[in-house]
Amino acid sequence: MEKQNKIALITGGSRGLGKNAALKIAAKGIGVILTYQSKKEEALNTVEEIKKLGVNAAALQLNVADVKSFDAFFEEVKATLKSTFNADKIDFLINNAGIGAHASFAETTEEQFDTLVNIHFKGAFFLTQKALNVLNDGGGIINISTGLARFSLPGYAAYASMKGAMETLTKYQAKELGARGIRSNIIAPGAIETDFSGGAVRDNEQLNKMISAQTALGRVGLPDDIGGLVAFLCTEDARWINAQRIEASGGMFL
């Protein structure tokens, strides 16, 4: 029987940082299942780009805030693994899907808070829990945090708090899943030029300049600066990295 390619499942893989990570993972010969919430066309375009690299890929719809949909989602994952990859398990789960929200601590509404907790913490918590049945022993979990969990910029109290929770969860996952050889790490990007948070970092020249001035490498980040790190954590070279918060911010606010 020929050796199976490894397979990664990445949430929010149709655009931005997730798309870049999906392409970088595929470039290492790892198959990709990516999820999208509403941008089906963009997701299918990403799948086509991955297939051009000679790697299998598929896109599935998923709302990471809807925990009740996860059982049905993983039935789809299992069917897709069989039909597209001739496999029954994934090797890596990348919890990438997310939204930005900007509101001062004093003005954050309960609705904003609940939306953020459902997507960035509760969703990632239970999606990973449900994924354990289809995750190979010796595999890996990669969570995404933010530089804002280390330094504080007004307006991100709720968002950064969810990411701080994910950083703690990552250590518990590493500890409790270590018996299965499953590693769990979390990447903390600095400010990145994407359409995240309405494209603020990319489109607001004043904000862009401020961040560049506070970054040792003198510019804001690009998706290309992060995708390769996600892909690296999906390789054998990263096998001894576990329970780590890896900040990729070019040296922000040192």
Secondary structure, DSSP 8 states (H G I E B T S, - for coil): ------EEEESS-SSHHHHHHHHHHHHTT-EEEEEESS-HHHHHHHHHHHHTTT--EEEEE--TT-GGGHHHHHHHHHHHIIIIIS-S-EEEEEE-------B-GGG--HHHHHHHIIIIIIHHHHHHHHHGGGEEEEEEEEEE--GGGTS--TTBHHHHHHHHHHHHHHHHHHHHHGGGT-EEEEEEE-SB-SSGGGGHHHH-HHHHHHHHHTBTTSS-B-THHHHHHHHHHTSGGGTT--S-EEEESSSB--
